[in-house]
């Protein structure tokens, strides 16, 4: 028995989401929404402002021709919206998530509302520990105002690819290059 015992290489543990809004969710949200300080139509008939907000700070709905806001207000409104979505995710998910997985679900909840109502099949996969299949299911959430949208398909693919480890801007670029219709869904990484 002249051999030297070697310790198994250390596996770096992934940090787990502790609640709240991961920085990744803010970055991905702005990557898609941009930041527009005057009210605009989001392309589906919804007056929007800032980084995708549909309500002003006082809770009144945004309206076209309404008042402009500052960059600081846009960021505060986005954080308010994402915090509400993070609370929905925390209520719906009973298993540990990485910050990337949480960010993807938070962005989905920010668009869809309560995942227990809007995405029960996706939650079943998350709870079963099949994140790859859950990420692939993001493809079904591609409609707004009842219409399939190429932009939403690109967004969902980016969120899913990011949740699986792809760099956010690389995921966004790949989505833009590979998705030309609401039907397109290239294979996800991993």
N, C-alpha and C positions, 0 to 999 in steps of 0.2 A: 504494500500500500504506500508506494513512494510518491503518489501524486499530491499536488497542492489543491486543496478545496478552493474553488472560486465562488465568490458570492454571485448570485444572480444579478444581472444589471438592474439598477434602480429604474423603476418606471415612474415617470413624472406624473403625479396625480393631477387630473384636471380640476381646476377650481369649480366649485358649485355656485350656482346663483343663490344669493342670499335675500332675494326680494328687491324691490325697487326697479329702477330703470337702468339697465346696463348701458354704458357709453356706446356700445355697438348699436343699440337700438336707435339712439339719437343720430349717429353718423349715417346709418342706412336710411333712416327716414328722410334726412335732408338730402341725401344723394338722389332720392327719387322725387321728393316734393320741391326741392329748391327752396328759395326763400323770397317770396314776393310780398312787399310791404303794403300793397294796395289790393283791394278785393278783386278776385278774378274768378272766371268760370273754370271749374276743374276738368272740363271736357265732357262731363256727364250731367251738367245742369246744376251742380252744387256750388253756390258761392263759397269761396275759400279765401283764406288769407294766411300770410306768414309761411310756416312750414307745414301746410296741410290742415290748418285749423278751420273749423266751420262755425265756431262761436268766438265772440270777443271775450275779453277778460271778465266782463260783467254778466256773461252768460247769454247775451242776446245773439241771435243768429247773424252771421255775416251776410251782408247784402251787397249786390253790385252797386257801386257808387257810394258805398259807405266810407267811413273814415279810414285813413291809412294808419299804420302802426310803425313803431320803431323796431329795429333789429332785436333789441333786448326784450321787447314785448313779444315778438315772434317766437323767440327762444322760450320765454316763460309759458306762452300758450302751448307750444309743442310739448314742453315738459309736463304741463298739466294734463294734456291729452294722453301722453305716454304713461304717466303715473296711473291714470284711470285704467288704461289697458293692462298695465302690470298687475294691478289689483285683481282684474278679471282672470288673468293667467294664474295668479297665486291661488285664487279660489277654485279654479278648475283642475289644476294639475296636482296630483298627489305623489309624484315621484321626483327625485332630484333632477335638476336640469343644469347644463353648463350655461354660462352667460350667453353664448352664441345661440343655443337652443331657446333660451328665454327670450332673447332679442327677437328671434324670428316669430315666436308665438305672440309676443307683445305687439309687433307690427301687424300681425294678422288680426289680433283682437282689436287693435286701433281702427282697422277698417271694417271688421265684421261685427264687433260687439262681443257679447258673452260667447265664449267658445263652447260651453256646454249646450247651447242652443244652435249656434251656427256651424260648429265643427265637431259633432259627437264622434264621428268615425275616426277623425284624426286623433282625438283624445284617447280613444280606445287603443290605438297603436302606440301612442306615447306611454300610456299606462302599462302596456304589455312589454315595454322596453324595446320596441322596434322603431327606433328613430329614423332609420333609413327609409322604411316604408312610410312613416309619418311625413318625412320631408318630401317624398315623392307625391304624397296626397295634396300638397300645396297647390298642385296643378289645377285642381277643380275650383279654386277660388279665383276666378278670372273674370267675373262679371261685375258691372256697376250699372245701376238703374236697369237691370235685366238684360244688359247687352254684354256679350263676350268682348274683351278688349285685349289687344296685343300688348299694350303697356302694362296691364295688370298681370298678364302671363309672364312678361319679362321680370316684373317686380317679384312675383311669387317664386320664379326660378332662382333669382338672385338671393332671396331670403333663404330658400331651401339649401342652395349650394353653400351659402355662408354658414348656415347651421351645421353643415357637414365638414367645415374646415377651410373652405376656399376663401381667399382674401376678398374683401368686399368689392373693391374696384375691379378686380379681375372677374369676379362673378357677374358684376353689372355689365362689363364689356362683353363677356361671353354671351350673356342673355341678349344683348342688343345685336350681336353678330349672328346668333343662331336662331333667334325667334322672330319670325316675320309675319306670323298670324296668331290668332288666339288658339289655334290647334297645335302649334309647335311646342314640343317639350323635349329638349335634348337630354341624354342620360346625365344624371347627377354624378358628382365626384364620389369616389370611395366605393 
